[in-house]
Amino acid sequence: MAAWLERVDGWAFVVLLGVLAWAPVPLASNRTWALGFLVLTLLGVLGLVVLAAAVRGDSLLERLGAGKWPLGCIVLFGLWIAGQRLPLMGNTPISAELFNSLQYLLATMAYAAAFALVLLLVNTERRVMWLAGMIVGAGVFQALLAIGLFASRAEHIYLFMNYQQGSRAMGTFANFDHLAGYMQLCIAAGVGVMLARMGSSGAVPNRRQRLVAVLKFMLSGKMLVRLMLVIMVITLVLTRSRMGNVAFFSSLLVVGGLGMLNNPRLRRSAFWLVLSLIVVDVVIVGQWVGLDRVVQRLQNTAVETEHAQGEESLEQRAETPRQALGMALERPLTGFGAGSFYTVFPRFKSADKEGYWDHAHNDYVQIAAETGFVGLSLLATALLLTIGRITRLWNERESRLNRGMAFGVAMAICSLLIHSWVDFNLQIPANALTFCVLLALVWVLVPRRADKNQRSSA
């Protein structure tokens, strides 16, 4: 029995890594059966870990650490969604779409389970690097697959969905922009790994030692990670996603600038990494794979209505969330129920707006319209708590691992927050799951000044 208990956490961690790698494969798990697999697997593994902890006599609250507060916000968000399905207002449920609210609730439970598993299982520096490395590895797999399919210009059917490759990279995602969102998260994790593995910012005295340092870098594992970043940036550019590329490069500059200003020990390594991403990935590689087409799409989507080849203008792109804002204003506190957007939105859209709209193309508006101020504030609290944790881990006295991974997660947050203004990545299970895992990752990093007993590197 004792041997079995010792192995539970190790095997559970392996399953968590497998789920992260699997989630993007079946159309980003944005199908009921694929989401069901994520829910059953993550909740089942969490139940097994909790059972093993109970038999060992471990305190779960102790193992969750400070991460129990953002996790609590996510759990309360799930309870709020469950409450929306109950007949509370005159024997009528808040939710206008009970089945979709149930599916939304199950997805939230899966994200909460993944968050909790990271807090419970990632208890060494090695596991931190394995978790971040798996996200990077899954991103590279998607990137290579997307590049290969894009180059083939083939037409095929994958999981009952028709694909026509060659115009924009899609990989196994149903939407170009969502692959771009996933690439943003994976690149951010890769940047965190790079900075965590880089040395201190001490000056190299002479040219010979500089040359030796460069050669060591070329032969090290850091060079492999750097090549992975190049591959993922190529895929991001090939998605031709306007806001995806803008969000990535904006987050790179904003977070990179803040990191260099606030942390002298991170300044040198962050400067060279950001500079290489801009020069190598954007100027050289980006021009080769067609960054100019992304720029052209941005130019063709000016506020004016004159645009080429059916591209939406900024004004047209903003119409859906602007009209959906009426939903949030009608029920500001409770919303219309998680997953109810496509049912309720026809009542608020203008008569000349045709087509089927299952999302608001703005995560903030959709969350407010469906879960109200209550749901939006719970998620915002979890995010703000995580940002506060990141600022602590950016302290100059922290280890390279803490500073590097905090930088990567900050970049992921900034990038996705920008992209969410015109898209709905948080409604896509693979992207939302990866984002939750990255948020949880900073809560397992122990600030040096707060805990004298550092996690072992075993």
Sequence and secondary structure as in RCSB ss.txt:
>XXXX:A:sequence
MAAWLERVDGWAFVVLLGVLAWAPVPLASNRTWALGFLVLTLLGVLGLVVLAAAVRGDSLLERLGAGKWPLGCIV
LFGLWIAGQRLPLMGNTPISAELFNSLQYLLATMAYAAAFALVLLLVNTERRVMWLAGMIVGAGVFQALLAIGLF
ASRAEHIYLFMNYQQGSRAMGTFANFDHLAGYMQLCIAAGVGVMLARMGSSGAVPNRRQRLVAVLKFMLSGKMLV
RLMLVIMVITLVLTRSRMGNVAFFSSLLVVGGLGMLNNPRLRRSAFWLVLSLIVVDVVIVGQWVGLDRVVQRLQN
TAVETEHAQGEESLEQRAETPRQALGMALERPLTGFGAGSFYTVFPRFKSADKEGYWDHAHNDYVQIAAETGFVG
LSLLATALLLTIGRITRLWNERESRLNRGMAFGVAMAICSLLIHSWVDFNLQIPANALTFCVLLALVWVLVPRRA
DKNQRSSA
>XXXX:A:secstr
 HHHHHHHHHHHHHHHHHHHHHTTTTGGG SHHHHHHHHHHHHHHHHHHHHHHHHHT  HHHHHGGGHHHHHHHH
HHHHHHHHHTS  BTTB S S HHHHHHHHHHHHHHHHHHHHHHHH  SHHHHHHHHHHHHHHHHHHHHHHHHHH
HHT EEEETTEEEETTSS  TT SSHHHHHHHHHHHHHHHHHHHHHHS       SHHHHHHHHHHHHTSHHHHH
HHHHHHHHHHHHHTT HHHHHHHHHHHHHHHHHHHHH HHHHHHHHHHHHHIIIIIIIIIIHHHTHHHHHHHHHT
T SSS  STT   HHHHTHHHHHHHHHHHHSTTT S TT HHHHGGGTS TT  S  SS S HHHHHHHHHHHHH
HHHHHHHHHHHHHHHHHHTSTTS HHHHHHHHHHHHHHHHHHHHTTT  GGGSHHHHHHHHHHHHHTTSS  GGG
 SS     
